[in-house]
């Protein structure tokens, strides 16, 4: 009997704690803003999902038995029963920059600078009432030779910049979620 209880406790410790997760996140994807051609939408989606997975407040894995978004009333009831909220989020790449700088004093190699500006935005599920989001921006540089292929050398740099920008945007989004999730005390009226 004792070994069964210990086995059950070990099994419970190994499974995700749905009660600890507050927000179930549906990732809608990555999009480039009008006129922007980042060339890293697939990489940015992977970075976005990886960053969301590091947050204990968020999960991208639907809880077992959660109804689809096709039945909003059932989804809302199931989320309420689990003491969870749901969000759908999209990552939008607002701008991508590339600059080639001359070598720094005392150096022989040029610097390739890649930058990205992006935004996380979304709303609550299933009712789409709460609009939420955050912004991020980052720039990364590396020394390159005279005959270097700028596209080949620049892609890993823009992906690295994307990682930091996504972290900033998700930090801002989670901070807003935490702020909105706090119970507000109204001041008492003086008589």
C-alpha positions as CSV (number, residue, x, y, z in Angstrom):
1,X,0.0,0.0,0.0
2,X,2.8,2.4,1.0
3,X,4.6,1.7,-2.3
4,X,1.4,2.6,-4.3
5,X,1.1,5.9,-2.5
6,X,4.8,6.7,-3.2
7,X,4.3,5.7,-6.9
8,X,1.2,7.9,-7.1
9,X,3.1,10.8,-5.6
10,X,6.0,10.4,-8.0
11,X,3.6,10.2,-11.0
12,X,1.8,13.4,-9.8
13,X,5.2,15.2,-9.4
14,X,6.2,14.2,-13.0
15,X,3.0,15.5,-14.6
16,X,2.5,19.2,-15.4
17,X,0.7,21.2,-12.7
18,X,-2.3,22.6,-14.5
19,X,-3.5,24.3,-11.4
20,X,-0.3,26.4,-11.4
21,X,-0.7,27.5,-15.0
22,X,-2.9,30.5,-15.4
23,X,-2.9,31.1,-19.1
24,X,-3.3,28.6,-22.0
25,X,-1.8,30.2,-25.1
26,X,-2.8,29.4,-28.7
27,X,0.0,30.7,-31.0
28,X,-1.6,32.0,-34.2
29,X,1.7,32.4,-36.0
30,X,4.2,34.9,-37.2
31,X,3.5,37.7,-39.8
32,X,5.6,40.3,-41.4
33,X,4.2,43.9,-41.3
34,X,3.3,45.5,-44.6
35,X,6.5,46.1,-46.6
36,X,8.7,43.9,-44.4
37,X,10.3,40.7,-45.7
38,X,12.2,39.3,-42.8
39,X,13.0,35.9,-44.3
40,X,12.9,34.3,-40.8
41,X,9.2,33.6,-40.1
42,X,9.8,29.9,-39.4
43,X,12.8,30.6,-37.2
44,X,10.9,33.4,-35.4
45,X,7.9,31.0,-34.8
46,X,10.3,28.5,-33.2
47,X,11.9,31.2,-31.0
48,X,8.5,32.5,-30.0
49,X,7.2,29.1,-28.9
50,X,10.4,28.3,-27.1
51,X,10.2,31.6,-25.2
52,X,6.6,31.0,-24.2
53,X,7.5,27.5,-23.0
54,X,10.0,29.0,-20.5
55,X,7.2,30.8,-18.6
56,X,5.5,29.0,-15.7
57,X,2.4,31.2,-16.1
58,X,1.9,30.1,-19.7
59,X,1.3,26.8,-21.5
60,X,0.9,26.1,-25.2
61,X,-0.2,22.6,-24.5
62,X,-4.0,22.3,-24.2
63,X,-5.2,20.8,-20.9
64,X,-6.7,17.3,-21.4
65,X,-10.3,17.4,-22.5
66,X,-10.4,21.1,-23.4
67,X,-13.2,21.7,-26.0
68,X,-12.3,23.4,-29.2
69,X,-12.8,27.1,-29.9
70,X,-15.7,26.2,-32.2
71,X,-17.9,26.0,-29.1
72,X,-17.2,29.2,-27.1
73,X,-19.6,28.5,-24.3
74,X,-18.1,25.0,-23.6
75,X,-14.6,26.4,-23.8
76,X,-15.3,29.2,-21.4
77,X,-16.9,26.8,-18.9
78,X,-14.0,24.4,-19.2
79,X,-11.4,27.1,-18.6
80,X,-13.3,28.5,-15.7
81,X,-13.6,25.0,-14.1
82,X,-9.8,24.7,-14.5
83,X,-9.2,28.2,-13.1
84,X,-7.4,29.2,-16.3
85,X,-7.7,31.9,-19.0
86,X,-6.9,31.4,-22.6
87,X,-5.2,33.8,-25.1
88,X,-4.4,33.7,-28.8
89,X,-1.1,35.4,-29.6
90,X,0.6,36.4,-32.9
91,X,4.1,37.6,-33.4
92,X,4.4,40.5,-35.9
93,X,7.8,41.5,-37.3
94,X,7.6,45.3,-37.7
95,X,11.0,46.0,-39.2
96,X,14.3,44.3,-40.0
97,X,17.5,46.3,-40.6
98,X,20.9,45.5,-42.0
99,X,23.9,47.8,-41.9
100,X,27.5,47.3,-42.9
101,X,29.9,49.4,-40.9
102,X,33.6,50.0,-41.7
103,X,36.2,48.3,-39.5
104,X,36.6,49.7,-36.0
105,X,39.9,51.5,-35.2
106,X,42.7,48.9,-35.0
107,X,40.5,46.2,-36.6
108,X,40.7,44.8,-40.1
109,X,37.2,43.4,-40.5
110,X,33.9,45.2,-41.3
111,X,31.0,44.9,-38.9
112,X,27.6,43.5,-40.1
113,X,24.8,44.8,-37.9
114,X,21.4,43.2,-38.0
115,X,18.4,44.5,-36.1
116,X,14.8,43.6,-35.6
117,X,11.7,45.3,-34.1
118,X,8.7,43.1,-33.3
119,X,5.4,43.0,-31.4
120,X,3.4,40.3,-29.7
121,X,-0.3,40.9,-29.8
122,X,-3.5,39.0,-29.2
123,X,-6.7,38.7,-27.3
124,X,-8.6,36.5,-24.9
125,X,-10.3,33.3,-25.9
126,X,-13.1,32.6,-26.6
127,X,-14.7,36.0,-26.2
128,X,-11.9,38.1,-27.6
129,X,-12.5,40.8,-25.0
130,X,-9.0,41.5,-23.7
131,X,-6.4,42.9,-26.1
132,X,-2.8,42.3,-24.9
133,X,0.7,42.6,-26.2
134,X,4.2,43.7,-25.8
135,X,7.1,45.0,-27.9
136,X,10.7,44.1,-28.4
137,X,13.8,45.4,-30.2
138,X,17.3,44.1,-30.6
139,X,20.5,44.6,-32.6
140,X,23.4,42.2,-33.1
141,X,26.8,42.8,-34.8
142,X,29.6,40.5,-36.0
143,X,32.9,41.1,-37.8
144,X,33.0,39.7,-41.4
145,X,35.6,39.4,-44.0
146,X,35.8,41.4,-47.3
147,X,34.4,38.5,-49.4
148,X,31.7,37.4,-46.9
149,X,28.2,36.6,-48.2
150,X,26.0,39.1,-46.3
151,X,22.8,37.0,-46.6
152,X,24.6,33.9,-45.3
153,X,26.4,35.7,-42.5
154,X,23.4,37.9,-41.6
155,X,20.7,35.3,-41.1
156,X,22.1,33.8,-37.9
157,X,22.6,37.3,-36.6
158,X,19.0,38.3,-37.2
159,X,17.8,35.1,-35.6
160,X,19.9,35.9,-32.5
161,X,18.5,39.5,-32.4
162,X,15.0,37.9,-32.7
163,X,15.6,35.8,-29.6
164,X,16.3,38.9,-27.5
165,X,13.5,40.9,-29.0
166,X,11.0,38.1,-28.5
167,X,12.1,37.8,-24.8
168,X,11.5,41.5,-24.3
169,X,8.0,41.3,-25.9
170,X,7.0,38.2,-24.0
171,X,8.3,39.8,-20.7
172,X,6.1,42.9,-21.4
173,X,3.1,40.7,-22.3
174,X,3.4,38.6,-19.1
175,X,3.9,41.7,-16.9
176,X,0.7,43.1,-18.3
177,X,-1.1,39.8,-17.7
178,X,0.1,39.7,-14.1
179,X,-0.9,43.3,-13.6
180,X,-4.4,42.6,-15.0
181,X,-4.8,39.4,-13.0
182,X,-4.2,41.2,-9.6
183,X,-7.3,41.8,-7.6
184,X,-7.9,45.6,-7.3
185,X,-9.0,47.1,-4.0
186,X,-11.2,50.1,-4.4
187,X,-10.7,52.9,-2.0
188,X,-13.3,53.3,0.7
189,X,-15.4,56.4,0.6
190,X,-15.0,58.7,3.5
191,X,-18.2,59.6,5.3
